[in-house]
């Protein structure tokens, strides 16, 4: 779940930065992330998709994460695994597809507001 686009969108909006690098905080980013109310079927789908990402990474034992996640050189099987993970996670929040990262972020902030009673 933490590797999915949904969490990355949240992180990029709420965490601090040191120069151009993200400064991930458990208190600010992780603990406040508006997790979905996923059922067992959805959780299993996310778990399988996350495992597929890990399995795809194993195909490149001599590559660094920077190498594997270079946007212009990301291995196709890893990109496909991440796309499937993003879809599985998105479906935990709603059935309709998200049209953009901004739509995801708006959804997350609305969910967060509902969770904290705002």
C-alpha positions in Angstrom: 0.0 0.0 0.0 2.8 2.4 0.8 4.2 1.8 -2.7 1.0 2.8 -4.3 0.3 6.0 -6.1 -2.4 6.9 -3.5 0.1 7.0 -0.7 2.7 8.8 -2.8 0.2 11.5 -3.7 -0.6 12.0 0.0 3.1 12.0 1.0 4.1 14.6 -1.6 1.3 16.9 -0.4 1.7 16.6 3.4 5.3 15.8 4.2 8.1 18.3 4.6 11.1 18.6 2.4 14.8 18.9 2.8 16.1 20.6 -0.3 14.3 18.6 -3.0 14.0 15.4 -1.0 10.9 14.4 0.9 11.2 14.3 4.7 8.9 11.5 5.7 7.4 11.7 9.2 5.5 8.9 10.9 3.4 11.4 12.9 2.6 13.7 10.0 2.4 11.5 7.0 1.9 7.8 8.0 -0.3 8.2 11.1 -2.6 10.7 9.3 -2.9 8.8 6.1 -6.7 8.2 5.5 -6.6 4.4 5.0 -9.6 2.9 3.2 -12.2 0.6 4.7 -11.1 -2.4 2.6 -12.8 -5.7 2.9 -10.9 -9.1 2.9 -11.2 -9.5 -0.8 -9.8 -6.1 -1.5 -7.0 -6.6 1.0 -6.0 -9.9 -0.6 -5.9 -8.2 -4.0 -3.7 -5.4 -2.7 -1.4 -8.0 -1.0 -1.1 -10.0 -4.2 -0.3 -6.9 -6.2 2.3 -5.7 -3.7 3.9 -9.1 -3.8 4.0 -8.8 -7.6 6.0 -5.6 -7.2 8.5 -7.3 -4.9 8.7 -10.3 -7.2 9.4 -8.0 -10.2 12.2 -6.2 -8.3 13.8 -9.6 -7.7 14.3 -9.9 -11.5 16.9 -7.1 -11.3 19.3 -8.2 -8.5 22.2 -6.0 -9.6 20.0 -2.8 -10.1 19.6 -0.2 -7.4 16.1 1.2 -6.6 17.2 4.4 -8.4 18.0 2.3 -11.5 14.7 0.4 -11.3 12.6 3.5 -10.7 14.2 5.8 -13.3 11.1 7.1 -15.2 12.8 6.7 -18.6 14.2 3.2 -17.9 11.8 1.5 -15.5 11.6 -2.2 -16.5 8.2 -3.0 -18.1 7.3 -5.8 -15.7 7.9 -3.6 -12.7 5.9 -0.8 -14.3 3.1 -3.2 -15.0 3.2 -4.5 -11.4 2.9 -1.0 -10.0 0.0 -0.2 -12.3 -1.8 -3.2 -11.0 -1.0 -2.2 -7.4 -2.3 1.3 -8.0 -5.5 0.0 -9.5 -6.0 -2.5 -6.5 -5.4 0.3 -4.0 -7.6 2.8 -5.8 -10.5 0.3 -5.8 -10.3 0.1 -2.0 -11.4 3.7 -2.0 -14.0 3.7 -4.7 -15.1 1.7 -7.7 -14.8 4.5 -10.2 -11.3 5.2 -11.7 -9.5 8.3 -10.5 -8.8 10.6 -13.4 -5.7 12.2 -12.0 -3.4 12.5 -8.9 -5.2 15.7 -8.0 -8.5 13.8 -7.9 -6.9 11.2 -5.7 -5.5 13.9 -3.4 -8.9 15.7 -3.2 -10.5 12.3 -2.3 -7.9 11.7 0.4 -8.4 15.1 2.0 -12.2 14.6 2.0 -11.8 11.2 3.6 -9.3 12.7 6.1 -11.8 15.5 7.0 -14.5 12.9 7.5 -12.3 10.8 9.8 -11.3 13.7 12.0 -14.8 15.1 12.1 -14.0 18.3 10.3 
